[in-house]
Amino acid sequence: MASMKQHPTVVRFYERTELQAPSDHKQSFDANRLRQMCLDAGAEDVGFVSINRPEVVDQRDDILLALPATKTLISFVCRMNREPVRSPLRSIANAEFHSAGDRVDDVGNALVTQLERQGVRALYPTVGFPMEVQHFPGKTWVISHKPIAVAAGLGQMGIHRNVIHPKFGNFILLGTILVDAEVEVEHHPIDYNPCLECKLCVAACPVGAISPEGDFNFTACFTHNYREFMGGFNDWVTTVVESKSAQEYREKFTDGETASMWQSLSFKANYKAAYCMAVCPAGEDVIAPFLTNRPNYLQDVVKPLQNKVETLYVIPGSDAEAYAQRRFPHKHVKQVGSGIRVNSIHSFLSNLSLAFQPNKAKDLNATYHFTFTGAEERNATITIQNQTVTVSEGHQGTADLQIQADSQTWVGFLQKERNLLWAIIRRKIRVKGPLKLMAAFGRVFATG
């Protein structure tokens, strides 16, 4: 067998290597040249962030897992067309979301191709799906595009949790490219927030996911707007499996809802609302109609979404259910599950802040000490005070209620596969303190 050194490919490699100067080995990009490359590929604005920046610390491990040699993050935006996003006909809005998402993916792939052909390692994590969904309900995304875009000077987060570009407003989709090269100039956050704090996103959200103070109710948004995504699909499948007949299933879901789920499965998952983006007037290119004729803007953009007759999906007993029934009595409020199944003590504790319902906690001020034993040992303190929740490691302060539980039994209880009374009788769960605080604890978290 011939030596590998004599293989034509290996011979040619060494011939090329000998012709290259040593300095060619380390790639460093001129920022202007790289920016123009991005714009030529179809991006409409771009910024560069070093992997060593403080804003990237919490994502660094995941980024390096995707591309261990990452030195720079290229953040870029593509614009969406505004009128389709504002349409009360959500098929039109979703077509725009998907079309713009495809453009972002095309830009990302084109840039990776160009960089690779220049001998630079690069990787583009998609703008949305597919994702690492096997980790659901944990972190499924490869990279969080929003904080990177803010760090790269492409805008700031509005109270609706969307990045608002100073010129294009929130009618943008974001992309990020990981690059094994340094860029001579970095970008930094802009020195003001384009968000006007006009609260139109608060007024338009049909399930009250955004409070006037800027607080965000994750489960309200996730359960309704993302009904046909991961959690909603899980809940729908459970309903199908548990239905004893076609008639029983049809009593729970209309033919239109079934067809809508089919459409999301066969085409792409569709958002039920995203009204917060639709009504946002921020951004230099967007703001004129709002400033010059505010009543007309409200009538043309906001009112059609508020007045639309539609089904709103909520978790039973949640803040979203109470809000939707009070604020939009002409809309049909439907109780569903979130589809989020806690599968460990870690996920239980991690998701508490997301499931917390502040309006349900108006009269509750208590400290809970949890001691988990068995397969997943852990101590935690959960403090509910002034309609906020804090989760801390270990036992902090004086507990109003102490709960000791076998970890697998507790997870089974949360998944509704274990009976609480049975677990207490079998001493798998032990409670010390007023039992009413145990019931109150369950009421302030949307876990349906």
Buried (B, 14 or more C-beta within 10 A) or exposed (E): EEEEEEEEEEEEEEEEEEEEEEEEEEBEBEBEEBBEBBBEBBBBBBBBBBBEBEBBEEBEEBBEEEBEBBBBBBBBBBBBEBEBBBBBEBEBBBBBBBEBBBBBBBBBBBBBEBBEEEEBBBBBBBBBEEBEEEEBBEEBBBBBBBBBBBBBBBBBBBBBBBBBBBBBBBBBBBBBBBBBBBBEEBBEBBEEBBBBEBBBBBBBBBBBBBBEEBEEBBBBBBBBBBBBBBBBBBBBEEBEEEBEEEEEBEEBBEEEBBEBBEBBEEEBBBBBBBBBBBBBBBBEEBBEBBEEEEEEBBEEBBBBBBEBEBBBBBBEBBBBBBBBEEBBEEBEBBEBBBBBBBBBBBBBBBBBBBBBBBBBBEEBEBBBBBBBBEEBEBBBBBBBEEBEBEBBEEBBEEBBBBBBBBBBBBBBBBEEEBEBEEBBEEEBBBBEBEEEBBEBBEEBBBBB
